[in-house]
């Protein structure tokens, strides 16, 4: 009778341990899936933010390129002797210049 009780107790402990192990693994799996979902959501937010910032950056680059182009045109015009209508043109005739 003692052997049957020990075998039954052993079987119950093995089954109980197995059930606990399965529950623990299930908990870890669900926890990991939750973390993955949260990271995917964060990634989507960051990608949207990146797209927005990239568009803004392209707009600023366009503005800078336009400013450089205007400065270049103005420089070339001044080299040719042109100026704005209300400007007074001063010519430096000191020796060495």
Contact map, one row per residue, 1 for C-alpha under 8 A:
1111100000000000000000000000000000000000000000000000000000000000000000000000000000000000000000000
1111110000000000000000000000000000000000000000000000000000000000000000000000000000000000000000000
1111111000000000000000000000000000000000000000000000000000000000000000000000000000000000000000000
1111111100000000000000000000000000000000000000000000000000000000000000000000000000000000000000000
1111111110000000000000000000000000000000000000000000000000000000000000000000000000000000000000000
0111111111000000000000000000000000000000000000000000000000000000000000000000000000000000000000000
0011111111100000000000000000000000000000000000000000000000000000000000000000000000000000000000000
0001111111110000000000000000000000000000000000000000000000000000000000000000000000000000000000000
0000111111111000000000000000000000000000000000000000000000000000000000000000000000000000000000000
0000011111111100000000000000000000000000000000000000000000000000000000000000000000000000000000000
0000001111111110000000000000000000000000000000000000000000000000000000000000000000000000000000000
0000000111111111000000000000000000000000000000000000000000000000000000000000000000000000000000000
0000000011111111100000000000000000000000000000000000000000000000000000000000000000000000000000000
0000000001111111110000000000000000000000000000000000000000000000000000000000000000000000000000000
0000000000111111111000000000000000000000000000000000000000000000000000000000000000000000000000000
0000000000011111111100000000000000000000000000000000000000000000000000000000000000000000000000000
0000000000001111111110000000000000000000000000000000000000000000000000000000000000000000000000000
0000000000000111111111000000000000000000000000000000000000000000000000000000000000000000000000000
0000000000000011111111100000000000000000000000000000000000000000000000000000000000000000000000000
0000000000000001111111110000000000000000000000000000000000000000000000000000000000000000000000000
0000000000000000111111111000000000000000000000000000000000000000000000000000000000000000000000000
0000000000000000011111111100000000000000000000000000000000000000000000000000000000000000000000000
0000000000000000001111111110000000000000000000000000000000000000000000000000000000000000000000000
0000000000000000000111111111000000000000000000000000000000000000000000000000000000000000000000000
0000000000000000000011111111100000000000000000000000000000000000000000000000000000000000000000000
0000000000000000000001111111110000000000000000000000000000000000000000000000000000000000000000000
0000000000000000000000111111111000000000000000000000000000000000000000000000000000000000000000000
0000000000000000000000011111111100000000000000000000000000000000000000000000000000000000000000000
0000000000000000000000001111111110000000000000000000000000000000000000000000000000000000000000000
0000000000000000000000000111111111000000000000000000000000000000000000000000000000000000000000000
0000000000000000000000000011111111100000000000000000000000000000000000000000000000000000000000000
0000000000000000000000000001111111110000000000000000000000000000000000000000000000000000000000000
0000000000000000000000000000111111111000000000000000000000000000000000000000000000000000000000000
0000000000000000000000000000011111111100000000000000000000000000000000000000000000000000000000000
0000000000000000000000000000001111111110000000000000000000000000000000000000000000000000000000000
0000000000000000000000000000000111111111000000000000000000000000000000000000000000000000000000000
0000000000000000000000000000000011111111100000000000000000000000000000000000000000000000000000000
0000000000000000000000000000000001111111110000000000000000000000000000000000000000000000000000000
0000000000000000000000000000000000111111111000000000000000000000000000000000000000000000000000000
0000000000000000000000000000000000011111111100000000000000000000000000000000000000000000000000000
0000000000000000000000000000000000001111111110000000000000000000000000000000000000000000000000000
0000000000000000000000000000000000000111111111000000000000000000000000000000000000000000000000000
0000000000000000000000000000000000000011111111100000000000000000000000000000000000000000000000000
0000000000000000000000000000000000000001111111110000000000000000000000000000000000000000000000000
0000000000000000000000000000000000000000111111111000000000000000000000000000000000000000000000000
0000000000000000000000000000000000000000011111111100000000000000000000000000000000000000000000000
0000000000000000000000000000000000000000001111111110000000000000000000000000000000000000000000000
0000000000000000000000000000000000000000000111111111000000000000000000000000000000000000000000000
0000000000000000000000000000000000000000000011111111100000000000000000000000000000000000000000000
0000000000000000000000000000000000000000000001111111110000000000000000000000000000000000000000000
0000000000000000000000000000000000000000000000111111111000000000000000000000000000000000000000000
0000000000000000000000000000000000000000000000011111111100000000000000000000000000000000000000000
0000000000000000000000000000000000000000000000001111111110000000000000000000000000000000000000000
0000000000000000000000000000000000000000000000000111111111000000000000000000000000000000000000000
0000000000000000000000000000000000000000000000000011111111100000000000000000000000000000000000000
0000000000000000000000000000000000000000000000000001111111110000000000000000000000000000000000000
0000000000000000000000000000000000000000000000000000111111111000000000000000000000000000000000000
0000000000000000000000000000000000000000000000000000011111111100000000000000000000000000000000000
0000000000000000000000000000000000000000000000000000001111111110000000000000000000000000000000000
0000000000000000000000000000000000000000000000000000000111111111000000000000000000000000000000000
0000000000000000000000000000000000000000000000000000000011111111100000000000000000000000000000000
0000000000000000000000000000000000000000000000000000000001111111110000000000000000000000000000000
0000000000000000000000000000000000000000000000000000000000111111111000000000000000000000000000000
0000000000000000000000000000000000000000000000000000000000011111111100000000000000000000000000000
0000000000000000000000000000000000000000000000000000000000001111111110000000000000000000000000000
0000000000000000000000000000000000000000000000000000000000000111111111000000000000000000000000000
0000000000000000000000000000000000000000000000000000000000000011111111100000000000000000000000000
0000000000000000000000000000000000000000000000000000000000000001111111110000000000000000000000000
0000000000000000000000000000000000000000000000000000000000000000111111111000000000000000000000000
0000000000000000000000000000000000000000000000000000000000000000011111111100000000000000000000000
0000000000000000000000000000000000000000000000000000000000000000001111111110000000000000000000000
0000000000000000000000000000000000000000000000000000000000000000000111111111000000000000000000000
0000000000000000000000000000000000000000000000000000000000000000000011111111100000000000000000000
0000000000000000000000000000000000000000000000000000000000000000000001111111110000000000000000000
0000000000000000000000000000000000000000000000000000000000000000000000111111111000000000000000000
0000000000000000000000000000000000000000000000000000000000000000000000011111111100000000000000000
0000000000000000000000000000000000000000000000000000000000000000000000001111111111100000000000000
0000000000000000000000000000000000000000000000000000000000000000000000000111111111100000000000000
0000000000000000000000000000000000000000000000000000000000000000000000000011111111000000000000000
0000000000000000000000000000000000000000000000000000000000000000000000000001111111000000000000000
0000000000000000000000000000000000000000000000000000000000000000000000000000111111100000000000000
0000000000000000000000000000000000000000000000000000000000000000000000000000111111110000000000000
0000000000000000000000000000000000000000000000000000000000000000000000000000110011111010100000000
0000000000000000000000000000000000000000000000000000000000000000000000000000000001111110000000000
0000000000000000000000000000000000000000000000000000000000000000000000000000000000111110000000000
0000000000000000000000000000000000000000000000000000000000000000000000000000000000011111000000000
0000000000000000000000000000000000000000000000000000000000000000000000000000000000111111100000000
0000000000000000000000000000000000000000000000000000000000000000000000000000000000000111110000000
0000000000000000000000000000000000000000000000000000000000000000000000000000000000100011111000000
0000000000000000000000000000000000000000000000000000000000000000000000000000000000000001111100000
0000000000000000000000000000000000000000000000000000000000000000000000000000000000000000111110000
0000000000000000000000000000000000000000000000000000000000000000000000000000000000000000011111001
0000000000000000000000000000000000000000000000000000000000000000000000000000000000000000001111101
0000000000000000000000000000000000000000000000000000000000000000000000000000000000000000000111111
0000000000000000000000000000000000000000000000000000000000000000000000000000000000000000000011111
0000000000000000000000000000000000000000000000000000000000000000000000000000000000000000000001111
0000000000000000000000000000000000000000000000000000000000000000000000000000000000000000000111111
